[in-house]
Each structure stands twice: as C-alpha cells, then as structure tokens.
C-alpha cells in the first residue's frame, strides 16, 4: 500500500473501533491462529470489541504447483481443505473466551465466500447457528464455467480489465445476495496486483466502484475498511459517503493474533475525516 495512505494521524483520545474481521484456528487458512490469543491482543491494544469471522468457503483451493492451472478451484460440498465448518467447536471456543475476557465484547461471525453462488450451502450453515456479524467476500471469479481464485488471474496485460470485471461481479454479489451485513475487502485483487502492470489508481475504476457503493448503500449495509492492505483508498471512502453510504466497519482480516487491530488508529482518522464517526456503543459500526 502507498505510504501516504497511512499518513493520517489519530486525534488525541480518539477511540479505536471494533475489529469486525478476525480469523482463528477455525478457519481453514489460519492454522496458527488462536482465538484466545486474539482476545489478548485486542485487550492489549484497547480494541473494545472483536468479531471472529471465520471462513465459510464452499470451494477447494488450488495453489501454485498443485494443478497445471493453479488458479482453478473446484466446487465441492465440504468446507475447503478443513472439511465442513465445525460450528459446534467454534461456538464452544467462543464461549470460553467470553468467560475469560468479560470486559471485551466478543461477537460471533462468518466470512461468507461468494454468497451469491452458494446460497443453499450458506442457508444450511446459518440454520445451524446464529451469527452476530456476516461478511460477504468475493475471492473468486467464474471463467468459462469454472471458479478461479481471482488474484491468480491477474497479469500485467489484463489487470485493468480484470479489476473492472471483479467490481462488476461484486455488484452482482451485492444485488443478488442479502444474507451478509458487511461488504468485505472491496479492493481484494490489489493484494496480487502485478508489479509490471500499470500502477493501480482507484480513479481509473470510479464508475464501477460507484455502482457497487450505490447498490450497497441502497441495501443499508456497511462497507469494510480492511486494513490488511492495500487499504485504505481514500477516494473510495469519499465515494461511499457521496453515494449515500451510512456505515463503515473496520476489519484487520487478521489470520494471526499479533495483527488484530492493525493500522486502526490511522484508518479511523481517515474515515472520520470523510464524515464517519463512532457509534454510541463500542460494537456499533461508524456512521455518518
């Protein structure tokens, strides 16, 4: 991410927001994470609330070297590499943490991968347990009838066109699925932006961004400030406000305890400068 993105300075006494996007050992890609340790880090930083939003993915992921075309993922009826999400084990772990850290507000949650493509699977999961926070995430794109992990599709030649495709599919997800409360990491493909491609500039995709933000605002949902990077894009936050967006959620997208609440002070200052302020309760989204 650009260094100027975090040139924002927190004002004295500015409260830290809740971290609404944290992964634990119950996520298939966070085997070294420990829910209890994440709570300890939140308390140490002064993060007032934490949402454990472990993955609900209904694809098996291929990584470089595993397949001839390593971007392809095959839809299966189990939860990624780890089998069906262990909702009972997750719930027991959550309750232990709530007992151990009574002063920390601990919310349950899930990060729903491609919720518009897996409505039946997600519906079955949500029948088993109620969650406080549900994130909607687009990690993959359908190409010629197959689901591909989006970052692996990017090349120097197609980066700009593919970014537009990603945002168009994000719009489709927002318009065709109402199961999630927060749109996560709208800039997700930026994590794999090719170094030899034209440098990313949010203004090149303003029309596509605004279409997504307009639809999200109409549905009265929140836009996530994902601080794993590359984020924040100040232009997108301004467009969110201009398109009528009412709420902002902060998420570290932590996959290890030491990254809970990362860059929150600077990001909160940037968000506040664009018109969003803390809610009355620590678990509230920031609102205009």
N, C-alpha and C positions, 0 to 999 in steps of 0.2 A: 504494500500500500504506500501511497505517497506520504512523505514525512509531513507535509503540510496538513494532511487530514487530521493529525493529532496535535496541531498547534493550538487548539482550543484549550483554554485554561479554566479549571473549575473555580467558581466563586467561593469565597470563604463560607463555610457552613453548609455548602450545597449537599443535600442528601444523595447517597448512592441509590440507584434504582434496584429493583428486584432483578435477579438473574433468571430469566424465563426459558433458558435453553441450555440444559446441562445433561450430559450423558454419564452413565455409570457402568458398572460391571454387567448390567442387564442389557446393554446394547452390544450387538454382535461385533462392532468395531472399536470397542473401548474396554478390552480385556484387562488393562492395567488400572482402570478407574475404580474407585471405591467410594460408594455413596457417603459413608461416614466421614471420609477424609474431605470430600467436597463440602460437607457441612462445616467442618473445622475451618476450612479456608474462608468460607462465607462469613463466619463469625469473626475471624481474624481481620478481615477487610472492612467489616461493618456493612456488608450487604444484608439488607433487612429480611429478604425472602429469597427462596430458591425453588425453582421448578425442575423436577427430574423428568426430562422429556426424552425417554429412551426410544430407540428406533422401532418403528413398525414398517418394515420393508417386506415386500412380497416378491422379491426377485433374488436370484442367486448371482452374486457379483463376480465378474472375472477381472483379474488384474494382469498386468504385463507378464507374458511368459506362460500364462495358463491356457490361452487359446490362441489360435492363429490370428483371429481378430479379437484383440483383448478388450475391446470396448463393448462387446455384446454381452448382455445379461439375459438369462432365460427365466421366464416366469415360472414359478413353482408354487406349491400350496403350503410351504413352510416358511418360517421367518429367516430369510437369508442363510448365513452359514451356521447360525446357532440353533436352528430349529424354531418351532413356534414360540413366540414371546412368552416367557414364564410370568404371567400376570400375578399368580399367587405368590411366587417367591419375591417378585418385585414389591408387592404390597406389604409383605411381612418385613422386608428390609426397610421400607419407608416408615412403617410404624415404629420400628426400633429406633430410627433416627429421630422421629418426633418425640419419643420418650426421652432420649438422651440430650436433645437440644431444644428444650421447651421455649427458649426465647427467640429462636429462629423460626420464621414461618416457612413451613415446608409443604410444597404443593406437588401433587401427582400430575403426570403429564405423559404425552407421547408425541413423537415427531412422525407424522404420517407421510410416508413417501408416496408420491403420485396418487393422492387420494381420489382423483377423478378416474384413474384407471383401475383401482382396486376397491370399488365401493362395497362389494359383497364381503370381501375379506375384512375390511375395516369395520363394517357393520357387525360382523360376528365377533370381532375383538371387543368392540365397545359395548356389546351386550353382556360381556363377562365382567366389566368393571367400569366405573365412572371415573373420569379424569378431570382435574381442575383446569389444565392447560392443554390444548391441542394445536400443534403447529402443522401447517401444510407446507410441504417441501417438494420442489422439483429437482431431482438429481439426474434424471434420465430423460431421453427423448426417443420417440418411436421413429425408426428409419426403415422403410421397406418392410414393415410388419414386425420388426424386431426391436426390442428395447435396448438402447445403448446408454452407457454411463456418459453423460453429456461432456464432461471435461476432456475425455479421451477422444472426442470427435474433433476438437479444435486444432486447426493448423494455421500457419501464417497466412495462407491464401483464403481460408473460409471464415476467419474469426469474426469479421464484422457481420457477414450474412448469418452465421450461426448464432451470434448474440441476438439478432433480431428474431430468429426462429425460436430461441429459448424464451424470449419475452412474450412472443405470440402464444406459445404453449402455456406459459404462466398465466396469461389472460384466460385461456381456455380452462385451466385448472380452477381459477378463481370463480369463473362464471358457471362452471358445471359441478362444483362441489361446495356444499355449505357446511361440511362437517367440522372444519377447522376454524379456530378463532384468530390465529395469527399467521400471516404470510412470512415464512422464514427466508432468510438469505436471498433476497431478490437478485443479488449480484453473484450468485454461486459460481457461474462459469469463470469469473475473474480469477479464481484460485488457480486456474490452469491456463491463463492467457499466454499464448506463445510469445516468447521473448523477441522473435524476429517479425512479429505481426505489427501492424500499425498500432501505436500506443492507444490503450483504451481511453475513451473520453465519453462520459455519460451523455454529453450533449449530442453526440452522434446518433443516439437512440432515444431522443426526447419523446418523439411521437409514440413509440412503443411503450416506454416507461409510463407516460401519462395515461395511456389506455388501461394498463394494469392498475395503476393507482386510482383511476376514476372508478373502475369496477369494484375495487376493494373498498373504497370509501362509500360507495352506494350500499354495500353489504354491511357497513358499520363494523368492520373488523380492524385489527391492528396491523401495522407494518413493523416488522422486526428490524432493530438496529443490531445486526450481527457483527460482533467485534472480533471475530476470529481473523477477519481480513479476506480480501481487501475491502475495508469499510472504515469509516462512513463516506458515502458520496454525498456531499452537502447539497448538490443540485437536486438529487432525488428526494431528499428531505424537504427541500423548498417546494418541489413539485407536489409532494404528498400534501403539504399544507394547502397549496393553491387549488388542488383538486378536491378539497373538502375532507381530507383525512382527519379523523378525530382522535386517533390513539396511536401511541408508539410503545412497543415492547422492546426491552433490551435483552440480548442473549449473547453469552460468551461462546456458545457452541463448544463448551469445554468437553474434552474427551480424557482429561486427566485432572486431578484435583487442583493442582497448582495454577491452572488457568481460569478458574472460576472468577468472574468479575473483571476479567482483563480489559484494560482501557476504558473502564466505565466512567471514570471522572471526566476525562476529556470528551467522550462521546456524549455524556449528559450535558456538558456545557454547550456542545454544538447543537444538540436537539433543542435545548432551552433557547438558544439564540434564534432558532427558527420558529418559535412560538409555542412549544410544548412544555408543559410544567408538571411537576409531581402531583400525583393524586392525593386524596385525603388519607388513604391507608397505604402502608408500605407495599402491599401486594398489588395495588392498582397499577394499570397502565398509566403512562404520562399522557396528558390530554391538552388540547388547545384551549 
